[in-house]
Each structure stands twice: as structure tokens, then as C-alpha cells.
Amino acid sequence: MTLAEQLVLLALDPMRGRPAPGVVSARLRRGAAAAILAELVMHHRLVARGDRVAMADALPDYHQLLGEAGALIRRGGVPLPLAEALQRVERGIPKLVERVLDSLVARDLLHHYRQVFFLHRYPLRSRQALDEVFAVLHRVMENKAPSASDLALAAMADCCGVASARLPSEKQFLLRRGLHNIDPALEGRAELETVIAIAKIAEDVG
């Protein structure tokens, strides 16, 4: 799963198939956009240049949403402030969260039920997939050798309020502590610092 897929899966009430209580739709959309940027960073497609970011190349991405995000960031041909890159992805990809949900349905991780014409529910289909997402967060909370990718997901979940909606307060504290005590020797530390900066911007504008 991509970071955005993991984030949106975590944000759902597994039985109701709707955002869990406390998850704000606008913040989830911003978090999904931030997660897409973070994924590009972690895969060395989006690189920091001073206080700005730029796409490293124009090669196609393995996921359509990542490819669309890359095209939006490349538009104009100049490095962008992180906040502008986030804004372009959030505003430039139509129905962002819905498309992430459709991707999870295509992976057989969610069911899709349509009620009337405009009400959609996405109950959980794969308990294992959700358990794996929670396992990532627990590695960060318990400081059990989390990877840079683990920490990136934790940062995304924290910045848009998904962690506060899905975790009790003591685990939220442990998650944030894990994000503040990152091993300086961690592989991918440089990219992770850019990801943390993206999360901070997403939280500040939320």
C-alpha cells in the first residue's frame, strides 16, 4: 500500500465504512495530499533544494495518483515551496480521498456499498491489512526499530488528526514521542526530515 492508502484505511471506521468519529474530511484530504508528497520524497522522486522541492525526473510512477502529483509539481518548471507543492496536490487532484478509497477496493482491502446515488460506504474487507497499519504505528510508539517509512506514516497520521481519532491519548503521546526521538543514523533520515516538514505544514494549515 502507498502511504496515502495506509492513511485512509486507518481513518475509516471498519464496520461503518465511513470516516471514524473525529476524522475531519477536509483534514483527511490534506493528509492524503501530504502522504502523496511524502511517498514521492521517500522514493527519491521529489527532492529538497534548499527550502523548496522539485521533481527529480519525469519518469512515470507506479501509482497513478503519484504520477498526477508529479505532473502538478513539475508544472512551471521551477522548484516550489513545500506549502505550494502541497496545495497543488490537494487542489489539483479531483476527488482525492475517493480515489484512494477506490484503489483500496481494487486491492480487495475494502468493500464498496452504494446507497441511493451519492452515499458510499467502504467497510473493511481485510483485517490483516488494517492490523499491518496499526503494527507500523506500534513500532514507532514502542521504538522497535521503526523504518523511515514507518515514521513517515506516523507523521502523516498525526498531522491530519487521524491518529487522535483512532488512538487513545496515551498512545498518541507515545507516537509523538517516537517522532521526536528519531535515530540520527536512520537510513533515509534526510528524506524523512523533508517528510516531517510536509507534515508540519499540513498540520499548520489544518
C-alpha positions in Angstrom: 0.0 0.0 0.0 1.0 3.6 -0.6 1.3 5.9 2.4 -2.0 7.6 1.3 -3.7 4.2 1.2 -2.5 3.3 4.6 -3.6 6.7 6.0 -7.1 6.5 4.5 -7.5 2.8 5.6 -6.6 3.9 9.1 -9.1 6.8 9.0 -12.1 4.6 8.4 -14.5 3.1 10.9 -14.0 -0.6 9.9 -17.7 -1.6 10.3 -19.4 1.6 9.1 -17.1 2.2 6.2 -17.1 5.9 6.8 -14.5 8.2 8.4 -14.2 7.3 12.0 -15.6 9.8 14.6 -13.2 12.7 15.0 -11.8 12.4 11.4 -12.5 15.7 9.6 -12.9 15.2 5.9 -11.0 18.4 4.9 -8.1 17.4 7.1 -8.1 13.9 5.7 -7.9 15.2 2.2 -5.0 17.4 3.2 -3.3 14.5 4.9 -3.8 12.3 1.8 -2.1 15.0 -0.3 0.7 15.2 2.2 1.1 11.5 2.1 1.4 11.5 -1.6 4.2 14.1 -1.4 5.8 12.1 1.3 5.8 9.0 -0.9 7.5 10.9 -3.7 10.1 12.0 -1.2 10.7 8.6 0.2 11.2 7.2 -3.3 13.6 9.9 -4.2 11.3 11.3 -6.9 10.7 14.6 -5.0 13.9 16.2 -3.8 14.6 19.1 -1.5 16.5 22.1 -2.9 17.1 24.5 -0.1 13.7 25.4 1.3 12.0 24.2 -1.9 11.3 20.9 -3.6 11.4 19.8 -7.3 10.8 16.5 -9.1 14.0 14.7 -9.8 12.8 13.5 -13.3 9.8 13.0 -15.4 9.7 9.2 -15.3 6.3 7.5 -14.8 5.3 6.4 -11.3 4.0 3.0 -10.2 0.7 4.6 -9.0 -1.5 6.9 -11.0 -2.0 9.4 -8.2 1.8 9.8 -7.7 2.1 10.4 -11.4 -0.6 13.1 -11.3 1.0 14.7 -8.3 4.4 14.7 -10.0 2.9 16.4 -13.1 1.3 19.1 -10.9 4.6 19.8 -9.2 6.6 20.0 -12.4 4.2 22.5 -13.9 6.1 25.7 -14.4 9.5 24.0 -14.3 10.8 25.7 -11.1 11.3 24.4 -7.5 8.3 25.1 -5.2 8.0 25.9 -1.6 6.6 22.9 0.3 3.4 24.7 1.1 2.7 25.4 -2.6 3.5 21.8 -3.6 1.1 20.5 -1.0 -1.6 23.0 -2.2 -1.2 21.9 -5.8 -1.7 18.3 -5.0 -4.6 18.9 -2.6 -6.4 21.1 -5.0 -5.3 19.7 -8.3 -6.3 16.0 -7.9 -10.1 15.7 -8.1 -11.8 13.5 -5.5 -8.5 12.6 -4.0 -9.8 10.6 -0.9 -12.5 8.9 -3.0 -9.8 7.8 -5.5 -7.6 6.4 -2.7 -10.7 4.5 -1.4 -11.3 3.1 -4.9 -7.7 2.0 -5.0 -8.2 0.1 -1.7 -11.3 -1.5 -3.1 -9.3 -2.6 -6.2 -6.8 -4.2 -3.9 -9.6 -6.2 -2.2 -8.9 -4.4 1.1 -12.3 -2.7 1.3 -15.9 -3.4 0.3 -17.8 -0.8 -1.6 -21.5 -0.3 -1.0 -23.5 2.4 -2.7 -26.7 3.7 -1.0 -29.1 5.9 -3.1 -26.9 7.7 -5.6 -24.4 9.7 -3.6 -23.9 7.8 -0.3 -21.0 5.4 -0.3 -19.7 3.1 2.4 -16.4 1.2 2.5 -16.4 -1.4 5.2 -13.2 -3.2 5.9 -12.6 -6.4 3.9 -9.1 -7.3 5.1 -8.5 -7.2 8.8 -4.9 -8.2 8.1 -4.2 -5.0 6.1 -5.6 -2.8 8.9 -3.6 -4.8 11.5 -0.4 -4.2 9.5 -1.1 -0.4 9.5 -1.5 -0.4 13.3 1.6 -2.5 13.6 3.6 0.2 11.8 2.3 2.8 14.4 3.1 0.5 17.2 6.7 0.1 16.0 7.0 3.9 16.3 5.2 4.1 19.7 7.4 1.3 21.1 10.6 2.4 19.4 11.1 -1.1 18.0 13.5 -0.1 15.2 10.9 1.8 13.1 11.9 2.4 9.5 11.8 5.8 7.8 8.6 4.6 6.0 7.1 3.7 9.4 7.9 7.2 10.7 6.5 8.8 7.6 3.1 7.1 8.1 3.1 8.1 11.8 3.8 11.7 10.8 1.0 11.7 8.3 -1.5 10.2 10.7 -0.5 12.7 13.4 -0.6 15.8 11.2 -4.2 15.4 10.0 -5.9 14.2 13.2 -6.3 10.6 12.1 -4.0 9.4 15.0 -6.0 11.4 17.6 -9.3 9.9 16.2 -8.0 6.3 16.2 -5.7 6.1 19.1 -6.2 6.6 22.9 -4.5 9.7 24.3 -1.6 7.7 25.9 -0.8 6.1 22.6 -0.9 9.5 20.8 1.7 10.7 23.3 3.9 7.7 22.6 3.5 8.2 18.8 4.6 11.8 19.0 7.5 10.9 21.3 8.6 8.4 18.7 8.5 11.1 16.1 10.7 13.4 18.2 13.3 10.7 19.0 14.4 9.6 15.6 17.7 7.8 15.4 20.2 10.1 13.7 21.8 7.1 11.9 18.5 6.0 10.4 18.7 5.1 6.8 16.6 7.7 4.8 16.9 10.3 7.6 17.5 13.1 5.1 14.3 12.3 3.2 12.4 11.8 6.5 13.3 15.3 7.5 11.5 16.6 4.4 8.6 14.4 5.2 8.3 15.8 8.7 8.4 19.3 7.2 5.5 18.4 4.9 3.5 17.0 7.9 4.2 20.2 9.9 2.8 22.4 7.0 -0.2 20.1 6.6 -0.9 20.4 10.4 -0.4 24.2 10.4 -2.9 24.8 7.6 -5.4 22.4 9.0 
